[in-house]
Amino acid sequence: MNTEFFKMASEAAFTNPFSDDRVEIDRKIIGAPEGATWDEMQAPLFQALEKNISTLANARQIVAASASDKDAEAVAVSILFYVFYQVQKQFDALIEEQIAAGDEPCSAPVAFQCLETLKGYGFSHADACRYIGMFYQVRRAYYFISRGLVGGSACMKLLRRRLWDNIFTHDIRWYIRCLWNRMEDFSTLLLGETGTGKGAAAAAVGRSGFIPYSPSTKKFSESFTRAFVPINLSQYPEALIESELFGHRKGAFTGAVEKHDGVFSRCSPHGAIFLDEIGEVGQPIQIKLLQVLQQRTFSPVGSHEQVRFEGRVIAATNQSITGLRRAGTFRDDFYYRLCSDQITVPPLRQRLKEMPSELDMLIEHILKRMSGESWRDLQEPVMSVLKKDFGRGYGWPGNVRELEQAVRRILLTGSYEGDAIELPADRDTDLTAALSAGALTARELTAAYCKRLYARYGNYGEVARRADLDWRTVKKHVEG
């Protein structure tokens, strides 16, 4: 038996696929040259797995069912690695089919195929079912992280590694042995400026929880499309947030004419709630959320019933969490219970500073999402306008969200010049120049100020507080 090969193969299986370590291990296994890319090494790696496992199978030396020592465990992991490689494209197809189907679980013939294959290698029925659930989870995590968070800059590579570890821990052996069904105890706090992609990062984690496989139905027990439940807390007045989070019973307050299920009730046991703009909520709501995190229960408004919550909690803010805590508006006990992991999503200016060509990658990603296979016809015209109007040094204060809207406006109008008062301060026609020239009305000045505040804080409530305006007025100025 090629003991060294199986040890290296099992190490590769356990290594974060978004890390440089994984590339180096794969290169070492197949003896690839220094310049070989990870994609180029996948086919030779699969062939090496197939050759070595076939040799063991022909010699009747596979004992996966009784992997009690390190050598046997390395063989068992290598077999799992090999089987997963065989079916990963079929799992990708299942993911896309499930996205299109929605909340009803799709038939999963690939899972039944894996079940029979693993049992043929000596895995028990129960273990095979659990590993199939992990196959599906691993592929979903890779799918949503790699496709939802594109970019080759160092900070984006780090972000993808951090998100993978957030799902599987930094040592997947721990996850497989004892944490795979206990990840609800690990909450996550995402930090970063408005428009950086915190929602995409949260969705990648929230859609990648473990979902059991049911052999009797030949389906996974639920659809991952209902596993991620987001709520933007800045959209609701303080008086309504509790009801939106925890629900209410009929007659709980004036206007409660029927029962309402909040987001905690709607979240599946294998899913996650995303509390966006967590810095906006007052301390009474923080205390109630702290109870959910500590006791895993909550009560709808107007009820004494204790409802169990089994999902994960992901929260995000574009404000300085340190500043909020120093100001006393964000409770320390809530913070420490919320931040099992704290991940910062980098701003677009940092990404482009590290890797200017990432702008082209993002434009391609945005256009593919908008136009499908026809994106190549649109890329050059869009890039030409961006280079003419902004140049490579533009700071993109609205981050990826601003870039997406710039692409849309260019496709609609052929330009991103827009109204002068909407341009950032480093443009020739900035707000200061317009003020000096006396070229703004009071309404235009107020609108410009509201838009700048919204670009920084990302929610109408904070802008309304700072500008001393009604939030509906703020929204009118920002969107007008």
C-alpha positions in Angstrom: 0.0 0.0 0.0 1.3 3.5 -0.9 1.0 4.8 2.6 2.6 8.2 1.9 0.2 8.9 -1.0 -2.9 8.2 1.1 -1.6 10.4 4.0 -1.1 13.3 1.6 -4.4 12.7 -0.1 -6.3 12.7 3.2 -4.4 15.9 4.2 -5.5 17.6 0.9 -9.1 16.5 1.6 -9.0 18.3 5.0 -7.3 21.5 3.8 -9.2 24.7 3.0 -9.7 24.8 -0.8 -9.3 28.5 -0.9 -5.8 28.4 0.8 -2.3 28.3 -0.8 -1.6 25.3 1.4 -4.1 23.3 -0.6 -2.5 24.2 -3.8 0.9 23.1 -2.5 -0.4 19.8 -1.2 -2.0 19.0 -4.6 1.2 19.9 -6.4 3.2 17.7 -4.1 0.9 14.7 -4.6 1.1 14.7 -8.4 4.6 16.2 -8.7 3.3 19.1 -10.7 5.6 22.0 -11.8 5.7 25.2 -9.8 3.7 27.1 -12.3 0.7 24.7 -12.4 -2.6 26.2 -11.4 -5.0 24.5 -9.0 -7.5 23.9 -11.8 -4.8 22.2 -14.0 -4.0 19.8 -11.2 -7.5 18.5 -10.5 -7.6 15.9 -13.3 -4.2 14.4 -12.5 -5.1 14.3 -8.8 -8.3 12.4 -9.6 -6.4 9.9 -11.7 -3.9 9.3 -9.0 -6.7 8.7 -6.5 -8.4 6.3 -8.9 -5.1 4.3 -9.5 -4.1 3.9 -5.9 -7.6 3.1 -4.6 -8.1 0.5 -7.5 -4.8 -1.1 -6.5 -6.1 -1.6 -2.9 -9.5 -2.7 -4.0 -8.0 -5.4 -6.4 -5.8 -6.6 -3.5 -8.9 -6.6 -1.2 -7.0 -4.3 1.3 -9.7 -1.7 1.8 -11.1 -1.7 5.3 -13.0 1.6 5.4 -15.6 0.2 7.8 -13.1 -0.5 10.5 -10.7 2.5 10.1 -9.2 2.3 13.5 -5.6 3.3 12.9 -4.1 6.3 11.1 -3.2 4.4 7.9 -6.6 2.9 7.6 -8.2 6.3 8.3 -6.1 7.9 5.6 -7.4 5.3 3.2 -11.0 5.9 4.3 -10.6 9.7 3.8 -9.0 9.2 0.4 -12.0 7.1 -0.7 -14.4 9.8 0.4 -12.2 12.3 -1.4 -12.3 10.1 -4.6 -16.1 9.5 -4.5 -16.7 13.2 -3.9 -14.5 14.1 -6.9 -16.6 11.8 -9.1 -19.9 13.5 -8.3 -19.1 17.2 -7.7 -20.4 18.3 -11.0 -23.7 16.4 -10.4 -23.9 18.2 -7.0 -23.4 21.5 -8.8 -26.3 20.6 -11.1 -28.4 19.7 -8.1 -27.6 23.1 -6.5 -28.7 25.0 -9.6 -31.8 22.8 -9.9 -32.7 23.5 -6.3 -32.2 27.3 -6.7 -34.7 27.2 -9.6 -37.2 24.9 -7.7 -37.3 27.0 -4.5 -38.3 25.6 -1.1 -39.5 22.1 -2.1 -36.5 19.7 -1.9 -35.5 18.2 -5.3 -34.9 14.6 -6.0 -31.2 13.8 -5.5 -30.3 10.7 -7.6 -26.6 11.6 -7.1 -27.0 11.1 -3.4 -28.4 7.6 -3.8 -25.6 6.8 -6.2 -23.1 8.0 -3.5 -24.8 5.9 -0.9 -24.5 2.7 -2.8 -20.9 3.5 -3.8 -19.8 4.2 -0.2 -21.5 1.1 1.2 -19.7 -0.9 -1.5 -16.4 0.4 -0.1 -17.4 -0.8 3.4 -18.9 2.3 5.0 -22.0 1.7 7.2 -25.4 2.9 6.1 -25.5 5.6 8.8 -22.0 6.8 8.1 -22.6 6.9 4.4 -25.7 9.0 4.8 -23.8 11.5 7.0 -20.9 11.7 4.6 -23.4 12.4 1.7 -24.8 15.3 3.7 -21.3 16.6 4.0 -20.6 16.1 0.3 -23.6 18.3 -0.4 -22.6 20.8 2.2 -19.0 21.1 1.0 -20.1 21.6 -2.6 -22.6 24.3 -1.6 -20.0 26.1 0.4 -17.6 26.1 -2.5 -20.3 27.1 -5.0 -21.6 30.1 -3.0 -18.2 31.3 -1.8 -16.5 31.1 -5.1 -19.3 32.5 -7.2 -20.7 35.0 -4.8 -17.3 36.6 -3.8 -15.1 36.9 -6.9 -11.8 38.6 -7.0 -8.1 37.7 -7.0 -6.8 40.4 -4.6 -5.1 39.2 -1.4 -7.9 40.6 0.8 -10.5 38.7 -1.1 -8.6 35.5 -1.0 -8.4 35.9 2.8 -12.1 36.6 3.0 -12.9 33.3 1.1 -10.6 31.4 3.4 -12.2 32.9 6.5 -15.7 32.1 5.3 -14.8 28.5 4.6 -13.4 28.2 8.1 -16.5 29.8 9.5 -18.5 26.9 8.0 -16.2 24.0 8.7 -13.8 25.4 11.4 -10.1 25.8 10.7 -9.6 22.0 11.1 -12.3 20.1 9.3 -11.4 17.0 11.3 -12.9 18.6 14.4 -16.0 19.4 12.4 -16.5 15.9 11.0 -15.9 14.2 14.4 -18.0 16.3 16.8 -19.2 19.7 15.5 -21.1 19.0 12.3 -24.5 19.1 14.1 -23.6 21.8 16.7 -22.6 24.8 14.6 -25.6 26.8 15.8 -23.5 27.8 18.8 -21.1 29.7 16.6 -22.4 33.2 15.7 -20.7 35.5 13.3 -20.3 39.3 13.1 -19.5 40.7 9.7 -17.9 44.2 9.5 -17.3 46.5 6.6 -18.4 49.6 4.7 -21.8 49.8 3.1 -21.9 48.1 -0.3 -18.9 45.9 0.2 -20.8 42.6 -0.1 -21.6 41.6 3.5 -24.9 40.2 2.4 -23.2 37.9 -0.1 -20.8 36.7 2.5 -23.6 36.1 5.0 -25.6 34.2 2.3 -22.6 32.0 1.5 -22.5 30.9 5.1 -26.2 30.7 5.6 -26.9 28.5 2.6 -24.1 26.1 3.5 -25.3 24.4 6.6 -25.4 20.7 7.0 -28.7 19.2 5.6 -29.3 15.5 6.3 -30.0 13.0 3.4 -33.1 10.9 3.7 -32.7 7.5 1.9 -36.4 6.8 2.1 -37.3 9.8 0.0 -34.0 10.0 -1.9 -33.9 13.7 -1.2 -32.2 16.0 1.3 -34.5 16.8 4.2 -35.1 20.4 3.1 -34.1 23.0 0.5 -31.2 25.2 1.3 -33.1 28.1 -0.4 -35.2 28.5 2.8 -32.1 28.1 5.1 -31.0 31.7 4.8 -33.4 34.4 6.3 -32.1 38.0 6.0 -33.6 41.0 7.7 -32.4 44.6 7.5 -33.0 46.1 10.9 -32.7 49.7 9.8 -35.9 49.4 7.7 -38.1 49.1 10.8 -39.0 51.6 13.5 -37.9 50.5 17.0 -41.5 49.6 17.9 -41.8 47.0 15.1 -38.4 45.3 15.2 -39.4 43.0 18.0 -42.4 41.7 16.1 -40.4 41.3 12.9 -37.8 39.3 14.8 -39.9 37.1 17.1 -43.4 37.4 15.7 -46.6 38.3 17.6 -49.9 36.7 18.6 -53.2 38.0 17.4 -54.3 40.9 19.6 -50.8 41.4 21.1 -51.1 45.1 20.3 -53.3 47.5 18.4 -53.3 46.5 14.8 -52.2 42.9 15.4 -55.3 41.5 13.8 -53.8 38.1 13.1 -50.8 35.9 14.1 -47.4 36.9 12.6 -44.3 34.6 12.4 -41.1 36.5 12.8 -37.8 35.6 11.1 -36.7 33.4 14.0 -39.8 31.3 13.5 -39.3 31.1 9.8 -35.6 30.0 9.9 -35.1 26.3 9.5 -33.1 24.2 11.9 -30.3 23.8 9.3 -30.3 27.5 8.4 -29.2 30.9 9.6 -30.7 34.3 10.3 -28.9 37.4 8.9 -29.4 40.5 11.1 -28.1 43.3 8.9 -27.4 46.7 10.4 -27.2 45.2 13.9 -25.7 48.5 15.1 -29.1 50.1 14.6 -31.0 48.3 17.3 -31.5 49.6 20.8 -30.5 47.9 24.0 -33.9 46.4 24.8 -33.7 44.4 21.5 -30.1 43.6 22.1 -31.1 42.0 25.5 -33.8 39.9 23.8 -31.3 38.8 21.1 -28.8 37.9 23.8 -31.4 35.6 25.4 -31.8 33.8 22.0 -28.0 33.4 21.7 -27.6 32.1 25.3 -30.8 30.1 25.8 -31.8 29.3 22.2 -35.4 30.3 22.9 -37.6 33.3 22.3 -41.2 34.4 22.9 -43.5 36.0 20.3 -44.9 39.4 21.4 -48.0 38.9 23.5 -47.1 35.3 24.4 -45.4 33.5 27.2 -44.6 30.5 25.0 -41.0 29.5 24.7 -40.1 28.7 21.1 -36.9 26.9 20.3 -34.5 28.3 17.8 -31.9 25.9 16.2 -30.3 27.9 13.5 -27.2 30.1 13.3 -27.1 33.9 13.8 -25.1 36.1 11.4 -25.0 39.8 12.0 -23.5 42.7 10.2 -22.9 46.5 10.6 -21.1 49.2 8.6 -20.5 51.2 11.7 -17.4 51.0 14.0 -18.3 48.3 16.5 -15.6 49.7 18.8 -17.2 53.2 18.6 -20.6 51.8 19.3 -19.3 50.0 22.4 -17.4 53.0 23.6 -20.5 55.2 23.2 -22.5 52.7 25.3 -25.0 52.0 22.5 -23.9 48.4 21.9 -23.8 46.1 25.0 -20.5 44.3 25.7 -22.3 41.1 26.8 -24.2 41.1 23.5 -21.0 41.7 21.5 -19.1 38.9 23.2 -21.9 36.4 22.6 -22.3 37.5 19.0 -18.7 37.4 17.8 -17.7 33.8 17.9 -16.1 34.8 14.6 -15.6 38.4 13.4 -14.9 38.9 9.7 -14.2 42.1 7.8 -15.4 42.4 4.2 -12.8 44.7 2.4 -13.8 47.9 0.6 -13.4 48.0 -3.2 -10.6 50.6 -3.1 -8.5 48.2 -1.1 -9.2 45.4 -3.5 -8.3 47.5 -6.5 -5.2 48.8 -4.8 -3.9 45.3 -4.3 -5.0 44.1 -7.7 -6.2 46.7 -10.3 -7.3 44.0 -12.7 -9.9 42.9 -10.2 -12.2 45.7 -11.6 -12.3 43.7 -14.9 -13.2 40.5 -13.0 -16.0 42.3 -11.2 -17.4 43.9 -14.4 -17.4 40.4 -16.0 -19.1 38.9 -13.0 -21.8 41.6 -13.0 -22.4 41.4 -16.7 -22.7 37.6 -16.7 -25.4 37.9 -14.0 -27.2 40.5 -16.0 -26.9 39.2 -19.6 -25.8 35.6 -19.4 -23.7 34.3 -22.3 -23.9 37.7 -24.1 -21.7 39.5 -21.5 -18.6 39.7 -23.8 -20.5 42.0 -26.2 -21.0 44.5 -23.3 -17.7 44.4 -21.4 -15.7 46.6 -23.7 -18.2 49.4 -24.0 -18.8 49.4 -20.2 -15.0 49.4 -19.4 -14.4 52.2 -22.0 -17.0 54.5 -20.2 -15.6 53.7 -16.8 -12.0 54.5 -17.9 -13.1 57.7 -19.6 -15.2 59.0 -16.8 -13.2 57.8 -13.8 -9.9 56.3 -14.5 -8.2 53.6 -12.5 -7.7 55.8 -9.4 -11.4 56.3 -8.6 -12.1 55.3 -4.9 -15.6 53.8 -5.4 -17.0 55.2 -2.0 -20.2 53.1 -2.6 -18.0 49.9 -3.1 -19.4 47.0 -5.2 -22.9 48.2 -4.9 -21.9 51.5 -6.6 -20.1 49.6 -9.3 -23.1 47.5 -10.0 -25.3 50.6 -10.4 -22.6 52.3 -12.5 -22.8 49.3 -14.9 -26.6 49.5 -15.1 -26.5 53.2 -15.7 -23.9 52.9 -18.4 -26.0 50.2 -20.1 -29.1 52.4 -20.0 -27.6 55.9 -20.7 -24.1 55.3 -22.1 -22.6 57.3 -19.3 -22.1 57.4 -15.5 -21.8 61.2 -15.2 -25.2 61.7 -13.7 -26.1 64.7 -11.6 -23.0 66.7 -10.5 -24.2 66.8 -6.8 -24.1 63.0 -6.7 -20.4 62.8 -7.5 -17.8 62.1 -4.9 -15.6 64.8 -3.4 -12.6 64.0 -5.5 -14.4 64.9 -8.8 -14.0 68.4 -10.5 -17.7 69.1 -10.2 -17.9 68.3 -6.5 -20.2 69.7 -3.8 -17.6 72.2 -2.5 -17.2 73.8 -6.0 -21.0 73.9 -6.5 -21.4 75.6 -3.1 -18.7 78.2 -3.9 -20.3 79.0 -7.1 -23.7 79.4 -5.5 -25.1 76.8 -7.9 -27.3 74.8 -5.6 -30.8 75.4 -4.3 -31.6 74.5 -0.7 -33.3 71.3 -1.8 -30.3 70.3 -3.9 -28.0 71.0 -1.0 -30.1 68.9 1.4 -30.3 66.1 -1.2 -26.5 66.1 -1.7 -25.9 66.0 2.1 -28.4 63.1 2.6 -26.8 61.2 -0.3 -23.3 61.6 1.2 -24.5 60.5 4.6 -26.3 57.5 3.1 -23.1 56.5 1.1 -21.3 56.4 4.5 -23.8 54.8 6.8 -26.0 52.9 4.4 -29.4 53.3 6.1 -32.1 55.9 6.3 -32.5 55.9 10.0 -28.9 57.0 10.7 -29.1 59.7 8.0 -32.4 61.0 9.4 -30.9 61.2 12.9 -27.8 63.1 11.8 -29.7 65.4 9.4 -32.6 65.9 11.8 -35.1 64.9 9.2 -37.9 62.4 8.9 -36.6 59.1 7.4 -39.3 59.3 4.6 -37.9 62.7 3.6 -34.4 61.3 3.6 -35.4 58.4 1.4 -37.0 60.8 -1.0 -33.8 62.8 -1.3 -31.6 59.7 -1.6 -33.7 58.0 -4.2 -34.9 61.1 -6.0 
